[in-house]
Structures are given as structure tokens and as C-alpha cells.
Amino acid sequence: MAIFPRLLVSALALTASMSCANAMNISAYNGLVKESIQEIITGNIKDLNASLDRLQKEMQIGIEGCREFAAADAKFAPLMKLVIESAEKMKTMKPDEIEAAWGDEGTAADQIGMPLKSLDQFAIARNYLDSIVHPARAFAFFKAYGVSKDKQTLEEAKGELVEVLQHVAKIEAYVTAAK
């Protein structure tokens, strides 16, 4: 009889550790991104603040993913910490400023000795990093649209969101393979 309670406790501990190891809610992230894309495709931006809130939620889920990845891979923990700490500031930046700092040739991580240009476009660290950066750029494009009403800025936002879906698919494959 004493074996069953121990097995139950072990099973619950394993379940808890697995759920902690998979902190990034990929399903919710994908749903939010697809909702943002659909909004752009229809051209029906009913409430800009609600759109911006959704993009912030995407960034927050990306932050959780970066925390998860930092805990799993110490080599990239400083990079994940830096992008997490920079996320709030990204919301005040223009799209080209975010690109200059965090894009493929960005210089933001030079200060910690991890040049972003050394990462392959779909390296797992890049995928996690971009789960914050792409929604941040989309956020900046949506803010610009709020001022200019230029539909091209929404197309730029859509491009960011379509690309992040590719990165998140890579994250999902990585998480699945790690189980």
C-alpha cells in the first residue's frame, strides 16, 4: 500500500516538472499571432489598443519561452536574459531601431560577446529570441499605423508575424524532441 502513494507523488512531481519545462504556451502564442495576421488581412483594425495588447501578450509568451530556454541551455542564458530585459524598451522603439539592435546583423548582444550575426536564422536561440523581437517589431508597426494610417506599415507587421510562426514551429519541434 505504501508503494501507491509514492508512485502517485512521483507521477505528480514528474507532471509538474514537465509542465514547468514547457512554460511557453505555443498554442496560445500561435493563436494570438494568427489573430493579429487575420486582423491585418481583413484590414479591419477596430481597436488599435486591443491590437497592441495582443502583441504585448505575444511578447510575454515569448519572454516565458526565453526563460525556459535559458534554464535549459546555460550557453545562451545571457542572451535570453538580455532580450528579456530589453523587451519593454523595444515597445518604445521604431521598427528600424529594433532591427538594428536585434535583427540578423543586430548589435544588441555584442555587449555580452554573442554577436547575433553568429546565429543561424533558425538556430534554436534565434527562434526563442525572435519570439519576442518579431512581435515587438509588429507592435512598432501597429503604433506607426495608428499615427499614419498607412496600410504598408500593417503589411510590414504581417511580415513579422508570418516569420515568427516559422520560428515558433522550430521551437515546438525542439520542445517535442526534448521530451
Backbone as JSON Lines, residues from 0, in Angstrom:
{"i":0,"aa":"M","n":[0.81,-1.2,0.0],"ca":[0.0,0.0,0.0],"c":[0.85,1.26,0.0]}
{"i":1,"aa":"A","n":[1.99,1.22,0.64],"ca":[2.85,2.39,0.71],"c":[3.46,2.72,-0.65]}
{"i":2,"aa":"I","n":[3.5,1.75,-1.54],"ca":[4.08,1.97,-2.86],"c":[3.19,2.89,-3.68]}
{"i":3,"aa":"F","n":[1.87,2.7,-3.61],"ca":[0.96,3.52,-4.42],"c":[1.1,5.01,-4.11]}
{"i":4,"aa":"P","n":[1.08,5.43,-2.84],"ca":[1.25,6.88,-2.58],"c":[2.58,7.41,-3.11]}
{"i":5,"aa":"R","n":[3.64,6.61,-3.0],"ca":[4.93,7.07,-3.51],"c":[4.9,7.19,-5.03]}
{"i":6,"aa":"L","n":[4.25,6.24,-5.7],"ca":[4.12,6.32,-7.16],"c":[3.3,7.53,-7.57]}
{"i":7,"aa":"L","n":[2.23,7.79,-6.81],"ca":[1.39,8.94,-7.11],"c":[2.17,10.24,-6.95]}
{"i":8,"aa":"V","n":[2.92,10.35,-5.86],"ca":[3.72,11.55,-5.63],"c":[4.76,11.7,-6.74]}
{"i":9,"aa":"S","n":[5.39,10.6,-7.12],"ca":[6.39,10.64,-8.2],"c":[5.76,11.07,-9.51]}
{"i":10,"aa":"A","n":[4.58,10.52,-9.8],"ca":[3.9,10.89,-11.05],"c":[3.52,12.36,-11.06]}
{"i":11,"aa":"L","n":[3.04,12.85,-9.93],"ca":[2.68,14.28,-9.85],"c":[3.92,15.16,-9.98]}
{"i":12,"aa":"A","n":[5.0,14.76,-9.36],"ca":[6.24,15.54,-9.47],"c":[6.73,15.56,-10.9]}
{"i":13,"aa":"L","n":[6.66,14.43,-11.59],"ca":[7.09,14.35,-12.99],"c":[6.21,15.24,-13.85]}
{"i":14,"aa":"T","n":[4.9,15.18,-13.63],"ca":[3.99,16.03,-14.4],"c":[4.28,17.5,-14.16]}
{"i":15,"aa":"A","n":[4.52,17.88,-12.91],"ca":[4.82,19.27,-12.59],"c":[6.11,19.71,-13.25]}
{"i":16,"aa":"S","n":[7.13,18.85,-13.22],"ca":[8.4,19.24,-13.83],"c":[8.27,19.34,-15.34]}
{"i":17,"aa":"M","n":[7.46,18.48,-15.93],"ca":[7.27,18.55,-17.38],"c":[6.52,19.82,-17.75]}
{"i":18,"aa":"S","n":[5.52,20.2,-16.96],"ca":[4.78,21.42,-17.3],"c":[5.65,22.65,-17.09]}
{"i":19,"aa":"C","n":[6.55,22.61,-16.11],"ca":[7.47,23.73,-15.92],"c":[8.47,23.8,-17.06]}
{"i":20,"aa":"A","n":[8.87,22.63,-17.55],"ca":[9.84,22.6,-18.64],"c":[9.23,23.1,-19.93]}
{"i":21,"aa":"N","n":[7.93,23.12,-20.02],"ca":[7.28,23.56,-21.23],"c":[6.43,24.79,-20.92]}
{"i":22,"aa":"A","n":[7.08,25.82,-20.39],"ca":[6.39,27.02,-19.93],"c":[5.81,27.85,-21.07]}
{"i":23,"aa":"M","n":[6.42,27.8,-22.24],"ca":[5.94,28.6,-23.36],"c":[4.66,27.97,-23.91]}
{"i":24,"aa":"N","n":[3.58,28.69,-23.84],"ca":[2.31,28.19,-24.35],"c":[2.27,28.44,-25.86]}
{"i":25,"aa":"I","n":[2.78,27.48,-26.59],"ca":[2.91,27.62,-28.05],"c":[1.56,27.73,-28.72]}
{"i":26,"aa":"S","n":[0.6,26.98,-28.23],"ca":[-0.74,27.02,-28.82],"c":[-1.36,28.41,-28.67]}
{"i":27,"aa":"A","n":[-1.27,28.98,-27.48],"ca":[-1.81,30.32,-27.26],"c":[-1.05,31.34,-28.1]}
{"i":28,"aa":"Y","n":[0.27,31.18,-28.17],"ca":[1.1,32.1,-28.95],"c":[0.66,32.08,-30.41]}
{"i":29,"aa":"N","n":[0.58,30.88,-30.98],"ca":[0.17,30.76,-32.38],"c":[-1.21,31.36,-32.61]}
{"i":30,"aa":"G","n":[-2.13,31.13,-31.67],"ca":[-3.48,31.68,-31.8],"c":[-3.47,33.2,-31.83]}
{"i":31,"aa":"L","n":[-2.7,33.8,-30.94],"ca":[-2.62,35.26,-30.9],"c":[-1.99,35.82,-32.18]}
{"i":32,"aa":"V","n":[-0.91,35.18,-32.63],"ca":[-0.24,35.64,-33.85],"c":[-1.18,35.54,-35.05]}
{"i":33,"aa":"K","n":[-1.87,34.41,-35.16],"ca":[-2.8,34.23,-36.29],"c":[-3.96,35.22,-36.22]}
{"i":34,"aa":"E","n":[-4.4,35.55,-35.02],"ca":[-5.45,36.56,-34.86],"c":[-4.95,37.92,-35.34]}
{"i":35,"aa":"S","n":[-3.71,38.25,-35.01],"ca":[-3.12,39.52,-35.47],"c":[-3.0,39.54,-36.99]}
{"i":36,"aa":"I","n":[-2.57,38.45,-37.56],"ca":[-2.43,38.36,-39.02],"c":[-3.79,38.51,-39.68]}
{"i":37,"aa":"Q","n":[-4.78,37.82,-39.16],"ca":[-6.13,37.89,-39.72],"c":[-6.67,39.31,-39.67]}
{"i":38,"aa":"E","n":[-6.39,39.99,-38.59],"ca":[-6.83,41.38,-38.44],"c":[-6.23,42.25,-39.56]}
{"i":39,"aa":"I","n":[-4.97,42.01,-39.85],"ca":[-4.29,42.78,-40.9],"c":[-4.86,42.43,-42.27]}
{"i":40,"aa":"I","n":[-5.05,41.14,-42.51],"ca":[-5.57,40.69,-43.81],"c":[-6.93,41.31,-44.1]}
{"i":41,"aa":"T","n":[-7.79,41.33,-43.09],"ca":[-9.12,41.9,-43.29],"c":[-9.07,43.43,-43.37]}
{"i":42,"aa":"G","n":[-7.99,44.01,-42.82],"ca":[-7.88,45.47,-42.82],"c":[-8.82,46.12,-41.83]}
{"i":43,"aa":"N","n":[-9.37,45.32,-40.95],"ca":[-10.35,45.81,-40.0],"c":[-9.72,45.95,-38.61]}
{"i":44,"aa":"I","n":[-9.03,47.06,-38.41],"ca":[-8.41,47.34,-37.12],"c":[-9.43,48.13,-36.32]}
{"i":45,"aa":"K","n":[-10.28,47.41,-35.58],"ca":[-11.36,48.05,-34.84],"c":[-10.87,48.83,-33.63]}
{"i":46,"aa":"D","n":[-9.89,48.24,-32.95],"ca":[-9.42,48.84,-31.7],"c":[-7.9,48.68,-31.65]}
{"i":47,"aa":"L","n":[-7.19,49.74,-31.97],"ca":[-5.74,49.69,-32.03],"c":[-5.14,49.29,-30.68]}
{"i":48,"aa":"N","n":[-5.72,49.77,-29.6],"ca":[-5.2,49.4,-28.27],"c":[-5.34,47.91,-28.0]}
{"i":49,"aa":"A","n":[-6.44,47.32,-28.44],"ca":[-6.61,45.87,-28.28],"c":[-5.58,45.11,-29.12]}
{"i":50,"aa":"S","n":[-5.29,45.63,-30.3],"ca":[-4.27,45.01,-31.16],"c":[-2.9,45.08,-30.49]}
{"i":51,"aa":"L","n":[-2.58,46.23,-29.93],"ca":[-1.3,46.4,-29.24],"c":[-1.22,45.5,-28.01]}
{"i":52,"aa":"D","n":[-2.33,45.36,-27.3],"ca":[-2.36,44.47,-26.13],"c":[-2.09,43.02,-26.55]}
{"i":53,"aa":"R","n":[-2.69,42.62,-27.66],"ca":[-2.47,41.26,-28.16],"c":[-0.99,41.04,-28.48]}
{"i":54,"aa":"L","n":[-0.38,42.01,-29.13],"ca":[1.05,41.9,-29.47],"c":[1.91,41.85,-28.2]}
{"i":55,"aa":"Q","n":[1.51,42.59,-27.18],"ca":[2.23,42.52,-25.91],"c":[2.09,41.14,-25.27]}
{"i":56,"aa":"K","n":[0.92,40.53,-25.41],"ca":[0.73,39.16,-24.9],"c":[1.64,38.19,-25.65]}
{"i":57,"aa":"E","n":[1.77,38.4,-26.95],"ca":[2.68,37.56,-27.73],"c":[4.1,37.71,-27.2]}
{"i":58,"aa":"M","n":[4.51,38.94,-26.96],"ca":[5.85,39.18,-26.41],"c":[6.01,38.51,-25.06]}
{"i":59,"aa":"Q","n":[4.99,38.58,-24.22],"ca":[5.07,37.98,-22.88],"c":[5.23,36.47,-22.97]}
{"i":60,"aa":"I","n":[4.51,35.84,-23.88],"ca":[4.68,34.39,-24.05],"c":[6.09,34.1,-24.57]}
{"i":61,"aa":"G","n":[6.59,34.95,-25.46],"ca":[7.97,34.8,-25.93],"c":[8.96,34.93,-24.78]}
{"i":62,"aa":"I","n":[8.7,35.85,-23.86],"ca":[9.56,36.02,-22.69],"c":[9.58,34.73,-21.86]}
{"i":63,"aa":"E","n":[8.41,34.15,-21.66],"ca":[8.35,32.89,-20.91],"c":[9.15,31.8,-21.63]}
{"i":64,"aa":"G","n":[9.06,31.77,-22.93],"ca":[9.84,30.8,-23.7],"c":[11.33,31.03,-23.55]}
{"i":65,"aa":"C","n":[11.75,32.28,-23.58],"ca":[13.17,32.6,-23.41],"c":[13.67,32.23,-22.02]}
{"i":66,"aa":"R","n":[12.83,32.42,-21.02],"ca":[13.2,31.99,-19.66],"c":[13.39,30.48,-19.63]}
{"i":67,"aa":"E","n":[12.47,29.8,-20.25],"ca":[12.53,28.33,-20.31],"c":[13.82,27.88,-21.02]}
{"i":68,"aa":"F","n":[14.11,28.5,-22.13],"ca":[15.3,28.11,-22.89],"c":[16.57,28.46,-22.12]}
{"i":69,"aa":"A","n":[16.6,29.6,-21.44],"ca":[17.77,29.99,-20.64],"c":[18.04,28.95,-19.56]}
{"i":70,"aa":"A","n":[16.99,28.42,-18.96],"ca":[17.16,27.4,-17.92],"c":[17.66,26.08,-18.51]}
{"i":71,"aa":"A","n":[17.32,25.83,-19.77],"ca":[17.71,24.57,-20.41],"c":[19.09,24.62,-21.04]}
{"i":72,"aa":"D","n":[19.57,25.8,-21.4],"ca":[20.85,25.91,-22.11],"c":[21.65,27.09,-21.56]}
{"i":73,"aa":"A","n":[22.55,26.78,-20.64],"ca":[23.33,27.82,-19.96],"c":[24.16,28.66,-20.93]}
{"i":74,"aa":"K","n":[24.57,28.08,-22.04],"ca":[25.38,28.83,-23.01],"c":[24.64,30.07,-23.5]}
{"i":75,"aa":"F","n":[23.33,29.93,-23.69],"ca":[22.54,31.04,-24.24],"c":[21.76,31.82,-23.17]}
{"i":76,"aa":"A","n":[21.94,31.45,-21.91],"ca":[21.23,32.15,-20.83],"c":[21.51,33.66,-20.83]}
{"i":77,"aa":"P","n":[22.77,34.11,-21.02],"ca":[22.99,35.57,-21.04],"c":[22.25,36.26,-22.18]}
{"i":78,"aa":"L","n":[22.16,35.62,-23.33],"ca":[21.44,36.2,-24.46],"c":[19.95,36.27,-24.17]}
{"i":79,"aa":"M","n":[19.4,35.21,-23.6],"ca":[17.98,35.2,-23.27],"c":[17.69,36.26,-22.2]}
{"i":80,"aa":"K","n":[18.56,36.38,-21.22],"ca":[18.38,37.4,-20.18],"c":[18.39,38.79,-20.8]}
{"i":81,"aa":"L","n":[19.3,39.02,-21.72],"ca":[19.4,40.33,-22.36],"c":[18.15,40.66,-23.17]}
{"i":82,"aa":"V","n":[17.66,39.72,-23.95],"ca":[16.47,40.01,-24.76],"c":[15.25,40.21,-23.87]}
{"i":83,"aa":"I","n":[15.15,39.44,-22.79],"ca":[14.04,39.61,-21.85],"c":[14.09,41.01,-21.23]}
{"i":84,"aa":"E","n":[15.29,41.4,-20.78],"ca":[15.44,42.72,-20.16],"c":[15.21,43.86,-21.16]}
{"i":85,"aa":"S","n":[15.38,43.59,-22.43],"ca":[15.22,44.61,-23.47],"c":[13.81,44.69,-24.03]}
{"i":86,"aa":"A","n":[12.98,43.74,-23.71],"ca":[11.64,43.65,-24.32],"c":[10.8,44.9,-24.08]}
{"i":87,"aa":"E","n":[10.8,45.38,-22.86],"ca":[9.97,46.56,-22.55],"c":[10.43,47.77,-23.37]}
{"i":88,"aa":"K","n":[11.74,47.94,-23.48],"ca":[12.28,49.07,-24.25],"c":[11.91,48.96,-25.73]}
{"i":89,"aa":"M","n":[11.85,47.72,-26.24],"ca":[11.51,47.53,-27.65],"c":[10.17,48.16,-27.99]}
{"i":90,"aa":"K","n":[9.26,48.19,-27.03],"ca":[7.93,48.75,-27.28],"c":[7.96,50.25,-27.49]}
{"i":91,"aa":"T","n":[9.08,50.89,-27.18],"ca":[9.21,52.34,-27.39],"c":[10.06,52.66,-28.61]}
{"i":92,"aa":"M","n":[10.59,51.62,-29.24],"ca":[11.5,51.81,-30.38],"c":[10.74,51.77,-31.7]}
{"i":93,"aa":"K","n":[11.37,52.31,-32.72],"ca":[10.84,52.22,-34.08],"c":[11.3,50.88,-34.68]}
{"i":94,"aa":"P","n":[10.57,50.4,-35.7],"ca":[10.93,49.1,-36.29],"c":[12.39,49.01,-36.74]}
{"i":95,"aa":"D","n":[12.9,50.08,-37.36],"ca":[14.29,50.02,-37.84],"c":[15.29,50.02,-36.69]}
{"i":96,"aa":"E","n":[14.92,50.62,-35.57],"ca":[15.79,50.59,-34.39],"c":[15.85,49.18,-33.79]}
{"i":97,"aa":"I","n":[14.7,48.53,-33.76],"ca":[14.66,47.14,-33.27],"c":[15.48,46.25,-34.19]}
{"i":98,"aa":"E","n":[15.33,46.44,-35.48],"ca":[16.09,45.64,-36.45],"c":[17.59,45.87,-36.27]}
{"i":99,"aa":"A","n":[18.01,47.12,-36.1],"ca":[19.43,47.42,-35.94],"c":[19.99,46.77,-34.67]}
{"i":100,"aa":"A","n":[19.17,46.68,-33.65],"ca":[19.63,46.1,-32.4],"c":[19.51,44.57,-32.39]}
{"i":101,"aa":"W","n":[18.39,44.03,-32.89],"ca":[18.06,42.62,-32.69],"c":[17.91,41.8,-33.96]}
{"i":102,"aa":"G","n":[18.05,42.43,-35.13],"ca":[17.92,41.69,-36.38],"c":[19.11,40.77,-36.61]}
{"i":103,"aa":"D","n":[19.14,40.14,-37.77],"ca":[20.21,39.18,-38.1],"c":[21.6,39.78,-37.97]}
{"i":104,"aa":"E","n":[21.72,41.07,-38.23],"ca":[23.01,41.76,-38.12],"c":[23.03,42.7,-36.91]}
{"i":105,"aa":"G","n":[22.07,42.52,-36.02],"ca":[21.92,43.41,-34.87],"c":[23.12,43.4,-33.94]}
{"i":106,"aa":"T","n":[23.24,44.47,-33.21],"ca":[24.41,44.66,-32.34],"c":[24.09,44.59,-30.85]}
{"i":107,"aa":"A","n":[22.84,44.35,-30.48],"ca":[22.45,44.38,-29.06],"c":[23.23,43.39,-28.21]}
{"i":108,"aa":"A","n":[23.54,42.23,-28.75],"ca":[24.22,41.2,-27.95],"c":[25.74,41.28,-28.05]}
{"i":109,"aa":"D","n":[26.25,42.23,-28.82],"ca":[27.71,42.41,-28.88],"c":[28.28,42.68,-27.49]}
{"i":110,"aa":"Q","n":[27.52,43.42,-26.69],"ca":[27.97,43.79,-25.34],"c":[28.2,42.6,-24.43]}
{"i":111,"aa":"I","n":[27.58,41.45,-24.75],"ca":[27.8,40.25,-23.93],"c":[28.64,39.21,-24.69]}
{"i":112,"aa":"G","n":[29.23,39.64,-25.8],"ca":[30.1,38.76,-26.56],"c":[29.39,37.68,-27.35]}
{"i":113,"aa":"M","n":[28.14,37.93,-27.72],"ca":[27.36,36.97,-28.5],"c":[26.78,37.68,-29.72]}
{"i":114,"aa":"P","n":[27.61,37.99,-30.71],"ca":[27.09,38.7,-31.88],"c":[25.93,37.93,-32.53]}
{"i":115,"aa":"L","n":[24.85,38.64,-32.77],"ca":[23.67,38.0,-33.35],"c":[23.95,37.45,-34.75]}
{"i":116,"aa":"K","n":[24.88,38.08,-35.46],"ca":[25.18,37.59,-36.81],"c":[25.84,36.21,-36.77]}
{"i":117,"aa":"S","n":[26.27,35.76,-35.59],"ca":[26.86,34.43,-35.48],"c":[25.8,33.34,-35.36]}
{"i":118,"aa":"L","n":[24.54,33.74,-35.18],"ca":[23.45,32.78,-35.08],"c":[22.81,32.54,-36.44]}
{"i":119,"aa":"D","n":[22.64,31.3,-36.77],"ca":[21.89,30.94,-37.97],"c":[20.45,31.45,-37.81]}
{"i":120,"aa":"Q","n":[19.79,31.77,-38.93],"ca":[18.44,32.34,-38.86],"c":[17.48,31.45,-38.06]}
{"i":121,"aa":"F","n":[17.65,30.14,-38.15],"ca":[16.75,29.25,-37.44],"c":[17.46,28.45,-36.35]}
{"i":122,"aa":"A","n":[18.56,28.98,-35.82],"ca":[19.18,28.38,-34.65],"c":[18.17,28.48,-33.51]}
{"i":123,"aa":"I","n":[18.17,27.51,-32.63],"ca":[17.15,27.49,-31.59],"c":[17.18,28.75,-30.73]}
{"i":124,"aa":"A","n":[18.36,29.25,-30.43],"ca":[18.45,30.5,-29.65],"c":[17.81,31.66,-30.42]}
{"i":125,"aa":"R","n":[18.03,31.68,-31.72],"ca":[17.44,32.74,-32.56],"c":[15.92,32.61,-32.57]}
{"i":126,"aa":"N","n":[15.42,31.38,-32.64],"ca":[13.98,31.16,-32.65],"c":[13.34,31.73,-31.38]}
{"i":127,"aa":"Y","n":[13.94,31.43,-30.25],"ca":[13.4,31.95,-28.99],"c":[13.49,33.47,-28.95]}
{"i":128,"aa":"L","n":[14.63,34.01,-29.28],"ca":[14.84,35.45,-29.28],"c":[13.79,36.14,-30.17]}
{"i":129,"aa":"D","n":[13.57,35.56,-31.35],"ca":[12.62,36.17,-32.28],"c":[11.17,36.04,-31.85]}
{"i":130,"aa":"S","n":[10.9,35.16,-30.89],"ca":[9.53,35.08,-30.36],"c":[9.17,36.35,-29.57]}
{"i":131,"aa":"I","n":[10.18,37.14,-29.25],"ca":[9.96,38.46,-28.65],"c":[10.14,39.56,-29.7]}
{"i":132,"aa":"V","n":[11.21,39.45,-30.48],"ca":[11.6,40.52,-31.4],"c":[10.56,40.75,-32.49]}
{"i":133,"aa":"H","n":[10.06,39.7,-33.11],"ca":[9.09,39.9,-34.21],"c":[7.79,40.53,-33.72]}
{"i":134,"aa":"P","n":[7.21,40.07,-32.61],"ca":[6.02,40.79,-32.12],"c":[6.34,42.23,-31.71]}
{"i":135,"aa":"A","n":[7.57,42.48,-31.23],"ca":[7.95,43.85,-30.87],"c":[7.99,44.73,-32.12]}
{"i":136,"aa":"R","n":[8.53,44.19,-33.21],"ca":[8.54,44.98,-34.45],"c":[7.12,45.18,-34.97]}
{"i":137,"aa":"A","n":[6.29,44.14,-34.87],"ca":[4.89,44.28,-35.29],"c":[4.2,45.34,-34.42]}
{"i":138,"aa":"F","n":[4.5,45.35,-33.13],"ca":[3.97,46.35,-32.21],"c":[4.34,47.76,-32.7]}
{"i":139,"aa":"A","n":[5.61,47.92,-33.07],"ca":[6.08,49.23,-33.55],"c":[5.38,49.61,-34.85]}
{"i":140,"aa":"F","n":[5.18,48.65,-35.74],"ca":[4.47,48.95,-36.99],"c":[3.01,49.32,-36.72]}
{"i":141,"aa":"F","n":[2.36,48.61,-35.78],"ca":[0.98,48.95,-35.45],"c":[0.9,50.36,-34.86]}
{"i":142,"aa":"K","n":[1.85,50.7,-33.99],"ca":[1.86,52.06,-33.44],"c":[2.02,53.09,-34.56]}
{"i":143,"aa":"A","n":[2.91,52.81,-35.51],"ca":[3.11,53.73,-36.63],"c":[1.83,53.84,-37.46]}
{"i":144,"aa":"Y","n":[1.15,52.71,-37.65],"ca":[-0.11,52.74,-38.38],"c":[-1.14,53.62,-37.67]}
{"i":145,"aa":"G","n":[-1.15,53.57,-36.35],"ca":[-2.09,54.39,-35.58],"c":[-1.93,55.87,-35.85]}
{"i":146,"aa":"V","n":[-0.72,56.29,-36.19],"ca":[-0.44,57.7,-36.48],"c":[-0.67,58.0,-37.96]}
{"i":147,"aa":"S","n":[-0.11,57.14,-38.83],"ca":[-0.1,57.45,-40.27],"c":[-1.29,56.91,-41.05]}
{"i":148,"aa":"K","n":[-1.89,55.83,-40.54],"ca":[-2.95,55.09,-41.26],"c":[-2.44,54.53,-42.6]}
{"i":149,"aa":"D","n":[-1.14,54.41,-42.73],"ca":[-0.51,53.86,-43.93],"c":[-0.59,52.33,-43.87]}
{"i":150,"aa":"K","n":[-1.35,51.75,-44.8],"ca":[-1.57,50.3,-44.83],"c":[-0.27,49.52,-45.02]}
{"i":151,"aa":"Q","n":[0.75,50.15,-45.6],"ca":[2.03,49.47,-45.8],"c":[2.66,49.09,-44.46]}
{"i":152,"aa":"T","n":[2.45,49.9,-43.44],"ca":[3.01,49.56,-42.13],"c":[2.36,48.29,-41.58]}
{"i":153,"aa":"L","n":[1.08,48.09,-41.89],"ca":[0.41,46.85,-41.48],"c":[0.97,45.66,-42.25]}
{"i":154,"aa":"E","n":[1.29,45.85,-43.51],"ca":[1.9,44.77,-44.29],"c":[3.26,44.38,-43.71]}
{"i":155,"aa":"E","n":[4.0,45.37,-43.25],"ca":[5.28,45.1,-42.6],"c":[5.05,44.31,-41.31]}
{"i":156,"aa":"A","n":[4.04,44.69,-40.55],"ca":[3.71,43.96,-39.33],"c":[3.34,42.52,-39.66]}
{"i":157,"aa":"K","n":[2.56,42.35,-40.71],"ca":[2.17,40.99,-41.12],"c":[3.39,40.15,-41.46]}
{"i":158,"aa":"G","n":[4.35,40.74,-42.14],"ca":[5.58,40.03,-42.48],"c":[6.31,39.54,-41.23]}
{"i":159,"aa":"E","n":[6.36,40.38,-40.22],"ca":[6.99,39.99,-38.95],"c":[6.25,38.81,-38.31]}
{"i":160,"aa":"L","n":[4.94,38.87,-38.35],"ca":[4.14,37.84,-37.71],"c":[4.17,36.52,-38.47]}
{"i":161,"aa":"V","n":[4.17,36.59,-39.78],"ca":[4.28,35.37,-40.58],"c":[5.63,34.7,-40.31]}
{"i":162,"aa":"E","n":[6.68,35.5,-40.24],"ca":[8.0,34.94,-39.99],"c":[8.1,34.31,-38.6]}
{"i":163,"aa":"V","n":[7.48,34.93,-37.6],"ca":[7.59,34.37,-36.26],"c":[6.88,33.03,-36.16]}
{"i":164,"aa":"L","n":[5.87,32.79,-36.97],"ca":[5.23,31.47,-36.97],"c":[6.23,30.38,-37.38]}
{"i":165,"aa":"Q","n":[7.14,30.7,-38.28],"ca":[8.18,29.75,-38.66],"c":[9.12,29.47,-37.48]}
{"i":166,"aa":"H","n":[9.48,30.52,-36.77],"ca":[10.36,30.36,-35.61],"c":[9.68,29.52,-34.52]}
{"i":167,"aa":"V","n":[8.42,29.77,-34.3],"ca":[7.71,29.04,-33.25],"c":[7.51,27.57,-33.64]}
{"i":168,"aa":"A","n":[7.36,27.3,-34.92],"ca":[7.29,25.9,-35.35],"c":[8.61,25.19,-35.02]}
{"i":169,"aa":"K","n":[9.72,25.87,-35.16],"ca":[11.03,25.3,-34.81],"c":[11.13,25.09,-33.3]}
{"i":170,"aa":"I","n":[10.61,26.04,-32.52],"ca":[10.61,25.88,-31.07],"c":[9.78,24.66,-30.68]}
{"i":171,"aa":"E","n":[8.62,24.54,-31.29],"ca":[7.74,23.41,-30.98],"c":[8.44,22.08,-31.29]}
{"i":172,"aa":"A","n":[9.13,22.02,-32.42],"ca":[9.87,20.8,-32.78],"c":[10.97,20.53,-31.76]}
{"i":173,"aa":"Y","n":[11.66,21.58,-31.33],"ca":[12.73,21.46,-30.33],"c":[12.19,20.94,-29.0]}
{"i":174,"aa":"V","n":[11.07,21.51,-28.55],"ca":[10.47,21.11,-27.29],"c":[9.98,19.65,-27.38]}
{"i":175,"aa":"T","n":[9.38,19.31,-28.49],"ca":[8.89,17.95,-28.68],"c":[10.04,16.95,-28.67]}
{"i":176,"aa":"A","n":[11.12,17.28,-29.34],"ca":[12.28,16.39,-29.4],"c":[12.94,16.24,-28.03]}
{"i":177,"aa":"A","n":[12.84,17.28,-27.2],"ca":[13.48,17.25,-25.87],"c":[12.71,16.38,-24.87]}
{"i":178,"aa":"K","n":[11.48,16.06,-25.19],"ca":[10.64,15.27,-24.25],"c":[11.06,13.82,-24.25]}
